[in-house]
Amino acid sequence: MALRLVSDFDLRKDVLPWLRSQRAASAAPGARGGGPGVLENNYESLRILNVERNENIIYTYKDDKGNVFFGLYDCRTRQNEHLYTFEKDLHVVSCSVNSERTLLAASLVHFTKEGRKNELQPGSKCLTLLVEIHPVNNVKVLKAVDSYIWVQFLYPHVESRPLAENHLLLISEEKYIEKFHIQVIQEDGNRVVLKDSGHLPRERVAEDFVWAQWDMSEQRLYYVDLKMSRSVLKCIQFSADGKFNLMFEAPLDITLSDSGFKLVNFGCDDLQDQKNLSKHLTLCVFTNHTGTLCVCYSPKFDSWGKITYTVFYFHKGHSKTFTAALGSVDSHVTKGLTFLNLDYYVAVYLPGHLFHLLNIQHPDLICHSLFLTGNNEVVDMLPHSPLQSLSGSLVLDLCSGKLYRAVLNQSYLLQFLWNTQLDCEKMAVLHCVLSCGRDPQFLEAKLIQWISENVSACHSFDLIQEFIIASSYWSIYPETSNMDKLLPYSSVFAWDTEIPGITLVTEEIPLPFMKVHSFKGYWEKLNSNLEYVKYSKPRLLYDNSMVQKEWHSLISEEKTGRRRSMVYMRNIRENAMKVISNLEARNLEPRLTPLFQEEDNHQRLLMGLMVSELKDHLLRHLQGIEKKKIEQMVLDYISKLLDLICQILETSWRKHHLHPQLLHCSRRASAAEFTVFHLMTRILEATRTLFLPLPPGFHTLHTMLGVHCLPLYNLLHYFDNGVLLLTETAVTRLMKDLDNSEKNEKLKFSIIVRLPPLIGQKICRLWDHPMSSNIISRNHVRVLLLNYKKQPRSSMIDKSPGSVEFLPLNYFIEILADIESSNRALLAFEGHDNVDAKFVEEAALKHTTMLLGS
């Protein structure tokens, strides 16, 4: 199952045993009454009423006389506590307890004569009571009206000391919300009573709304009111002292005028007919710590063949309306859509029909979200009873009385990754695993294993590119919330492939209008997101285009002999050294792959340039973060890029039991070596497109494998097209390892003629062969004659013993000898100290002999 519900609380397991023990204790001889006296046949009356901000759970139950008991389960201590008993047969609409557990607020109604509790009859009363429970003392009536009332205490963010003033919200079915100011004092030690029970100040918080949602964790009230038949979403933030501010207003393009009155997360009442949820709309607000603001909306079902819902991504400035085909036209939907908050994702669930994981952090491309529809086991994995998404990832199952914590099932997602055939699902699951992983190293190892065996499985995107970019992004993302605007999250910037069974419409929406001007915490991040949507055109995402231009410029200057300033080049080299040192410090285990064993100046140059460019990019756009921290973030990011490449190679290397000493060109390559060579070629393609650095030694290893695996024609084709690079280290090893067979002579000569002149001169000295002597001689003569000025010479030629009777050659060698005698210092500097006219003569004669075939 892609989603796992981990049980945090179960009425049957966590409360019933305690109730039985309390009943047994109260029934013992000599025991006093007053405790919970629940009979076995009344346990079905046990139900959850509310989950407070500290995750304490308030529940109720009735005894055989109909008396209503209130209890509290402390999730931290795993202990139960009896709060209060009403000795009347009443139905509890709502209940809340203050953070100190000294006051209890409850709203209750009488049963009607017909035994129904869904509608208040004329003349019946809903009593809203405030009870002193530390110890049990006075009861004050706050309201006695003919409409339902819901209650909710505000919880301060700091619970270090008792509060002299408590704040209680009353939400009326008459579409208004009031806040009561309740002062308490201590008497006779720890006895807590109301200071002035006759006069409790109150103020109106909201009115004329049609929908409201309570965020218990962040102490926020969201509500929708109608202005000229237009739905407007508003948010009120409550502070620790009970003060509140209207934070924003945002127009919603939805119709709520005929939907009636609905509350979300104001306790866990059972007034709604849960069997007919499909007849009602669903609306809920989700946020997370990064400043996201999502509104999920599902209208009333009007077709059994498909279902439509809309998500307003206010932090991105657009909405997406999804229409999912349910398969059979006869598909009968009896339950409504469930939206669950999973931090970076929102799960959309319809039992037996669909399960969608919407990426709310990066919602721009549909391929970054997962859509499962139809007769798939994953769409039938959650309870079929109604689920209520509370703050964070808490999920309440009202029917079973269980409180869950929803988490993504990483093992299932990894298994799904191996089995799915669709590129869009591979993309979505890859990002889901990386973003929600609780053990990044383990998950990366599993993903690398999958990539190594499926490197060519995706046609819509480059799998290696996507993994490297996404994993590097998530490794540094927690450092700052603005990183999603500055670093690429994906290698894909457009997706045109259809998602089976899904139709999508994207529309721009008006941004929320912020009503305050000073922001902290979440609100600062939300405002930053909104400002980015307004003003950041084009996008600020980093790319390596500037690095690419500068790198090519430096390589060109190196070939022509021009040099940048020593300070500039030293800074680039030091940047590269920092990256490699940072990488080595993070990975202490020895690597089997022969990487980082050579200088590889070009790759170090690329690393150093990327450090400089990325650091400048972040310093420009990350305000308020010290320079030293940004520098370390840059080193960590680039080190991660390189480390992922090393890990992919290391995994494949170990799987196929390769060792560096096996790469001898004298034997045929194995299937395992072909596989690793293909993988390295795909890595090269992935990094070259994005212009990312490779670990020093990568090109040498790739070339050695290429020589080992490819026939000569293909090998030369790879050389000429830049797939394989002739590094000095690789060529040196080839010249030493290969014998002078006819096949190897062709290979060596083909390599030498493709080398840059300076490297070619050095390599020729390693090959003891007439061909290399000929090349060395030609270069020596070229240098000598470069500035030669013809001078009058004697017609007599001095013949040394053993010289050949070939006057043109003798004359030419004498000229070379004269030039050498006057240019010793220059020749030594140019590396010609072991080459002289005699060497040239011998090479010329050998070459002539070869041409004559004698």
N, C-alpha and C positions, 0 to 999 in steps of 0.2 A: 504494500500500500504506500502511495507517495506521501500521504499525510498520516502521521501517527498522533493519536490522542493519548497523552500520558496522564493517568488519573492522579489528581492532587487531592481529591476529596470524594468520598462516597458515603451518602447518608446511611446506607445499609451496613457498611463496614465501620465507619468512624463514629456513628451516633447511636445506632441501635444497641450495640453491646453496653454502652454507657447507660442508656435508658433502662435496659433490663436490670443492670446492677443497682441503679437508683430505685427502681420499683421494688426490687428484692429487699433493699435496705429499709425502705419506708414501710414495707409489710412486716418487718421483723418485730417480735414482741417488744414493747416499750419504745418503739421508734416514734418520733414526732411526725406529724403530717406536714404538708406544705410543699413537699418536693414533687417531682414529676411522677404522677401515678398513672402510667399508661398501661392499658390492657392490651394483650396480644392482638386482639381483633381490631384495634384502632391504629395499628402501626401504619396503615395505608394513608392516614391523615398527615403523616410526616412529610413536610416539603420545605424547600429552601425559599426564603423570603428575600434575602439581599446578600450581596457580597460587597463588603466595604473596601475602602482604599488600601487598608493594611491586609487585605485578603481574608479577614475574619468573616465567617459565614454565619448568618442569622437564619434560624429555622424555626418552624412552629409545628405543633402536634396537639392532638386533643385526647383527653381521657374518656372513659366510658360515660361520664356525666356531661360531656361536651365542653368542659373547661379548656381554655386555650392557654397553652404554655409556649413561652419563648425561650429558646436556647441559643448559645453561641459556641461555635467551634473555632478555636485559635489555631490557625494553620502553622504558626511558628512553634508553639509548644505541643501541638497535637492533643490539646485538652479541650473538654467540653465544660460549659458553664451554664447553669440555669439562671435566666435573667428575671423573668416575671411570669405571673399567672393571672389571667382574667377568668374569674369564676362565672363566666357566662358563655352561652353557646353563640359565638360570633364568628364571622368570617373575616380573616385578615386580608386587607387589600395591600398594605405596605407597612414596612417597619425599617427603622434605622437606629443605630446606637452611636453615641459620640465616641471619640477616640479614647477617652478615659474610662469608658463603660460606667458612667455615673448617671446618664440620662438615656431614656428609651422613648422614641417617638413611634406611634403606631396609628394607623387608620383602620377602622373596623366597621363592618356593616352587619345588620341582622339578616338572617335568612328570610325569604318571603314564604308565604303559606304554601306555595307550590314547591318549595325547596330549591328554587332557582336563586342564583346569586349573580347572574350576568346583567341584570337590570334592576335599578332601584325603583321600588313602587312608590306611588304618591304617598307622602307622609312619612316614609322611612328615612332614617338618618344615617349619614356616614360620620362617625365620630373620629376626630383626630385628637389623640391624647398625648400628653407629655408626662412621663413618669419618672420620679426620682427612684433610682434602683441601687444607690450606694449609701446606706441600705435602702430596701424598699420602703417608700414613705408616701409622699403626696402624689396625687394624680391631678393634672390640670387639663381641662378641655380647651383645645386650641380652635377647633372648628366643629360645628354640628350642622351639616348642610345636606341637601338632597342630591349632591353630585359627588363623584368619587374624588378622593384626595390621595396623593402620593407624598411621601416624606423622605427627606434625605439630609443627613447631617453633613456639613462641610468638614473636611479633614485637613488640618494644617500639614505642611510639608515637613515640619520639624516637630517631633513628639517628645522632646527632651524634658518638658516640664508641664504640669497641669495648667490648663487655660482657665482664666477667670471668666471668659465669655465664649459661649458656643454659638454656632450659627446653623440654623435649620431652614432648609428649603421646603416649601409647601407648593405642590403642583396640583392645580385644580383642573378637573374636567371642563370647567367653564373657561379654560384657555387663558389662565393667568398663573404667574409664579410669584410667590412672596418669600421674603427672607426674614426670619425671626431672629432677633438678638436676645440671647438667653444668658444672663449673668448668674453665676453660682458662687456660693461661699461655703466654707467648711465650718462645721459646728461640732462641738464635742469630739474633737480629735479628727477622725477621717470622714465624718458624716458630711455628705455633700447635698446641699439643698438649693432651691431657687432663691435668688436674692430678693426679687420682687415679683412674686408669682402673679400678682394682680395686674401688673402692667409689663408686658413684653413688647418692646418696640419692634415694628415691622416696616418693611419697605417693599415696594413693587419692583420686581426684577425684569419681568417681561409680561406681555399681554398680547392678546389677539393672535396667538400662534396656532398652527394646525399640526405641528410635529415638533418633538424635542428629543434630544439625546443627551445623556449624562456620561461624561468621561471621568470615572472615579479616580483613575490614576493621576491625571493631570488637573483635576478639579475644574473642568470646563463644561459649560452648558452650550450646546448647539441647538438652535431652534429655527424654524421656518415660519415667517409670517407672510401674509398676502398684502401686497401693495398694488392697488388697482389691478387685481386679478393676476399679479405677477409674483412668483415665488422668490423670496429673498432669504438666503441663508445668513444667519448671524451667529456670532460666537461671543460668549461672555467668559472672561477669565476671573476666577476667584483667587484672592491672595490669602496668606496665612492669617491675616487679621480680619478676614471676612469682607474686606472691600472688594469691589468688582469693577471691571472695565469692559465696555463693548470693544472688542478687538477688531472686528472686520464685518463688512457686509458684502455678500456676493450673490448676484442674480443667478437663479437656477432655471434652466429651461425645461421645467417639468410641470405637470399639472397635479396639484394637491387639493384643489378647491372642493372636489367631491369625494375625497378619500376619508373624510371624517377626522377623528382626533387620534393621534398615536404617539406613544412614548417608547423610547428605546433605552434600556439599561437603567431605568428608575426602579430598581428592585426586580423581583421575579414573580409578578402576579400571574394568576391563571384566569384572568377575566376574558381574554380573547379565546375564541373557539379555535384551538390549534388544528382541528381537522379541516378547516377551510382556509388555510393560509394562502392557497393559490389564488383566492379571490381578492386578495389585498395586495397593495404595492409594498415593496420593501425599499427602505431608505436608511442608509447609515453612513457615518463619517469615520474615516480612519486617518490617523497621523502617525508619524514616527519621529525619532530624535533628529533626523537629518533635515527636518523642515518640510516634509511632504504633507499635502492636504488633499485627500481623495474623498469624493462623495460617490457612493455606489447606489444606483437606483434601478429597481426593477418594477415596471408597471404591472397592472393586473394582466393576467394571462388572457389573451383573446384568440389564441390558436393553439391547438394541441400538437401541431406538426413542428412548431419552432418556438423558440423562446428568445426574447430580446432584453438586454439590460445595457445600461449606460454607466460609464465611469468618468467622472469629472476630475481630471488631473489639474487642479488649480495651480499647483506649484510648477506646472509646465505650460499652462495657458491653453490647453485644449481638452476636448472630451473625445471619448471613443465609444461608439455604440456597437455592440456585438450582437449578432443574430446567429444563433446556433440551431441547426437542424437536429431534431430529436430522434431521427430515424423513421420509425413507422408513423404514418399519419394517425393511426389508432392509439398512439402513445398517450396514456391518460396521466396527467399530472395532478396529483392530489396535494402536493406539498409545495411551499414557496421556495424561492432561491435562498440559499444561505451564503452570506458573505463573512469570511473569517479573516481577521487581521494577522498576518504572519511577518510583521516588521517590513522587510523589503518587498514582500509580496502580499497580494490579497487572493485568497482562495474563493472561488465561486463554485457552489456545490448544489446539485439537484440529484437526490438519490436515484440511482438507476438510470440516469440520463446523461449527466455531464459533470466533469470536474475540470475547472480551469485554474491555472496559476498565473495571475497577472503580475507582471513586473512593474511595480509602481515607482521604483527608483529610476528606472530607465524605460519608460513606456513608449518611446517614439516608434520603435520597430516592433511589429507584431511577432517577429521570429524570436524575440527575447521572452515571450510568454508561452506557456504550455497549454494546449487545448486538447482535452480528451473527451470525446463524445461518443455515445452509442453503447453497445453491449461489450463493454470492456470492464474487467474486474476492478479496475482502479476507480471507476465511477460509481461503484456500489460498495465502497469500503467503509464509509462513515455511518453512524447510527441513522436510522430513518426517522427518528423522532426529531422534533424541532431543536435546533441548536442556537444558542444565544452567544454572540461574540462580545466578550467584555473587553476591558482595556488590556492592552498588550496582546498576548497570545492566549489569554484565558478563554475557555469555551465552556458554556454551561448547558448541560442536557437536563431540561426541566423534568422530563418524564421519568428518567431513572434517578434523578437527584445526584448526579455526578458533576464534578468540576474538573475539567481537563486543561492541560496545557498543550496547545497544538504545536507540533514540531514537524518539519519535513523529514521524511524517512530517507536518510542518505543511502543506506544499503539498497533500498528498493529503487531509488533513482539511478544508482549505478548499474543495477541489473537491467533496468529499463533502457539505459543508454546502450547496452550491448545488444539488445533485442530489436530496438526500433529501426525502421527503414527510412523514415522521413527526415530530411535535412533540418526542417524547421523544429522538429522535436529534439533532435540531437543538439541543436544550437540552444534551445530553451533549457534543456536539462543540464547542459554544461554550465551555463551561467547560474542556474539555480543551485547546483552543487557547490560552486565556488563561492557564491555570495552568502550562503546560509550554513556553510560548513563549520562544525565545532572543532574539527581536528584537521587543519589545512594541510599539514604534511602528509597525513594518511590519505586524504582525498586526492591530493595532487598525484601521489604515487599510483593510485587506482586509475585516475584519468590518464596518466602517462602510459600505463599499461594498455589501456583501451586504445589510445591514439597510436601507439607503436604497431598495433595489430590491425588498425583500421585507417591508416594514414590516407588512403585514397578513397575512402568510403563516402565522402561528402563531395557533391558536385556544385552546390550553391555557394559555398564558401571554403576558404582554406582552413582546415581543422587546426593545423599547427599554429597559424597566425592567431586564430581566435583564442586558443588556449593560452598562448604566451601573453597576449594583450590583456585578456580578462583576468588571468591569475596575477599578473604583475599589478594590475589596477587594484584588485582586492587586497593585495599584500600591503599596500600603502594607504588605502582609502580611510581606515580608521584614524589616521593622523589628523585629518581636518575634513570638515563636512563639505568644503568647497571643491574638493578634489574631483568630484564628478563633472565639474564645469571645465576643468583644466587638463585632465588626462583622458585619453581615449579609453572607453569602456569596452569597445568592440572594434574589430577590424572591418566590420560591415557597416556601411552608412546608408544603404538603401536595400529594400527587400521587396521584390515584385512577385515572388512565387506565392500562389494561393495556399491558404491553410485549409485542408479538407474539412468541410462541414461548417466553416465560419465565414460570415460576411461582416466586414468592418467598414464603418463610416467614421472618419475623423473630422472634427470641426474645431475651429478656434472659438474660445469662450472669453467673456470679459473677466479680467483678473479681479480678485477680491480688493475692495477698497479698505485700506487699513485706517482705523479710526484713532489710533494713538501714534505718537511720534518717538517714543522711547521704547526700545526693544531689548529683551534679555532672553537667553535660553532658546527655546523652541521658536519663539516669535522673531528673534533676530535671524534665525536660519530661514524661516519662511519668508520673511521680508527680503532677505538676500536672494532667494530663489525667484521671487516676484520681480525684483529689480533686474535680475539677469534676463528674464523673459522680456522685459520691457526694452532694455537698452543694449543688450549684447548681440549686435548684428554686425558682422558674422560671428560665428561661434568662436570661443576662446580655446578650443581643444588644441593641445600640443601636437605638432607633427614634425617630422625630421627633414622637411624640405630645405630649411636653411642649413642644416648640418650637411645634407647631401651636396649642396652647392659649394660650401666651404671645403669639404673633403676633396671633391674633384679638383678644386682650385689648388689645394696644397699638393696633391699628387702630381698635377701638371707642372707645378713649380719645381718639384723634386726632380722630374725628368729633364727639365731644361736647365737645371743647375741653380735656379734662383732660390733664395731662402727668405723666410719671414724673420722677424726679429727674434733674437735668442730668448728674450723674456716670454714672448708669446708661445713659442714652441715648448719651452720648459714648463709653462703652465699647463699646456695640453698633455704633455707626458706625465706630469704629476697627477692630473685628474685621472688618467688611466690607471696609474699605480694605486691610487686610492680605491678605485673600483675593484681592482683585483685583490687588494688587501682586504677590503670589506667582504668580498665573496669568500675568500679563504678563511676569514675569521668565522663566518657563518657555517662553513662546512669543514668540519675537522676530519671526517672520514676520508681515507685515501680513495682516489678515483682509479678505476681500472682503465678507463679510456686515456690514451696518451695526449691529453690537452695541457695547456699552460706550460709546455716544455720548451717554448721558443719565444722570441721577442714578438714576431709578427707585427712589425711597426705600423702597417696599414690599419689593422684592427685596433691597435692601441690608439692610433690617431683618431679613429672613428669614435671610440669610447670617450676619449678626452673631449672631443668636440661636442658630443651629446651631453656630457656633464655640464659644459659651459652654457650651451643653448637652453637646456631644460632648467638649469638654475636661474638663468636670466628670466625665463618665462614665468616661473613660479614667484620670483621676487617681484615681478611687475604686478601680479594679480593677487597674491596672498598678503593682505595687509594685516599687521598686528602679530605676525609670526616672526620670531627672531631668525636672523640670517643663518646662524649655525644649525638650527633645526631644519631649515629648508635644505641646506647643503647635505645634511645626513639623509633626508628623505630622497634626494636625488641619487645619492650613492646607493641607497637601499633599492630604489626602483630599478636602476640599471643593473645592479648586481643580481636582482631577481630575474631580469630578462635573460642574463647569461646563465644563471644557475638552472633555469628551466630547460634551456637548450642542452646543458650538460646532463641534466637528469634524464631527458629523453634518450640521449645517446647512451648514457650509462645503463639504463634499463634494458635497452635493446642489446647492448654489448654483453651484459651479464646473462641475459636470457639465451643468447646464442653461444655462450661460452667462448668468446673471442679473447685473444691476448695479443698485445702488440707484436710479439715475436712470431706470430703466425703469418704476418703480412710479408711473406717472402714471395718475390715475383717468379721464383723458379718452379712453382707448382701451380696447379689449377685452383681457381677460387671455388670455395664451397657455396652451397645454397644460402647458408647463414650470412656469409660475407656479401653476397649479392643483395640480401635483404637489408643489411645495415647500410650498404652503399646507396640503395634506393631511398632509405629513410633520410640519410644525410643530404641527398639531392633535394628532397622535399623541404628539409629544414632550410637549405640554402635559398630555394625559391621563395619560401615564406619570409625570411628575413630580408632578402634583397628587395622585394616589393615594398616593404615598409622601411627599408634602409636602416635596419637594426644591426648593431655590432654582433660579431660571433666570437666565441672564445678563442684566444690565441692558440694556434695549432690546428684549428678546425680544417682550414684549407689544405694543410699538409696531409692530414689523415684522410681527408676526402680524396685527394689526388692519388695517394698510395693505394687506396681501395679501388679507385678507378682504373689505375694501371693493372691492378691485379684481376679486375673483373671484366674489363671491356676489351674487345678485339681492337687492333690498331686503328682501323678506319673510324670506328665509333669514338675511340679515345681522342684522336686528333680532332674530330668534330666537336667533342666536348671542350677541348682546349680552345679551339678557334671561336667558339660561341660564349666563352667566359664561364661555362658551368664548372670546369675544373681550372684552378689557378696553379701555375708553375711557381711555387714558392722555392726560395733558395734551399731551404731545408729538405724539401721533397726531392728536388732535382739532385742535390748532393747525395742523398741516400740512394737514389736510383743509379747514379753513376758508379757508386761503390758496390752495390748489391748485384747489378746485372752483369753477366759475362758478355763477351764479344761475339756471340753467335750472330748469324745473319739477321735474324728477327730482332734481336736486341740492338744491333747496330742501326737498323732502320729507326727503331724507337728513339735511341739516344740522339741520332742526328736530327730527327723530327723535333725533338724537344729543344736541342741547342739552337736551332735556327729560329725558334719561337721566343727565345729569351731576350730580354733587354740587353744591350751591348755590355754594360758593366758586369751584370751577373753572368752573361755568357762567357766573358773572358775568364772569370774565376772558375766556372764549371769545367771549361775545356781542359784546364790544368789537372783535373781529377780523372780525365779519361785518357788512358795510355793507348792512343790509336792514331794512325796516320791522318784520319779525318780531323781529329782535334788539333793535331800538329799543324795541319794545313790552315785551320781557322786561326790558330794563335799566330802563325807566321804572317798571314794576310793582315791581321790587325796590327802586328808589330811594324810591318812595312808601311801601312797606312799612316801610323803615327810618325814614323821617321820622315816620310816624304811630304808630310802635311805642309811644312814651311821650307821645303828644300829649294835652294837656289843653285842653278847649274853653274859650275865653275870650270875653267880650262883644266884639262888633265893630260898627263903623259900618255902616249899611245902604248907604252910598255906596261904590261900587267905582270905583277909579281905572282908567280905560281908557287904555291905552297906544296910540300910533299903530299902526294895522294890526291891532289885536286883533279877535278874532271876536266877533260879537254873540251870545254863548251864555252867559247868566248863570251857570248851574251850573258850567260849566267855568271861567269867569273867577273866580268866587268860590273855587273849589277851588285854582286856581293861586296866588291871592293868599295863601291860607293856607299853601301849601307854601313860598312865597317868604319869608313871615315866619318859618317854622320854620328855613329854611336860614340866614337872617341871624343867628340865635342859635345855630346849631350848625355853624359852618364847620369848626372843628377836628375834630369828630367825623366829619363827612362826608369830610374829607380823609384821615383815618386809615382809614376804611372803604373807601377807593378810589373815592369818588364825586366827586372833584375836577373831573371834566369833565362832570358831569351836574347839571342844575339844573331849576328849575321850567319855564323856557322850553323845555328839551329835552323835558320831560314833556308840555307842551302840544302841541308839534309832533307828537310821537309819537301822542298821543291823536287829533289831527285826521287824521293819515294813516291811522290804524287805522279811524276812523269812515268816512272816504272809501272805504276798501277794502270795508268791510261794506256800504256803500250802493251800491257798484259804480259810482261816478261818478268 
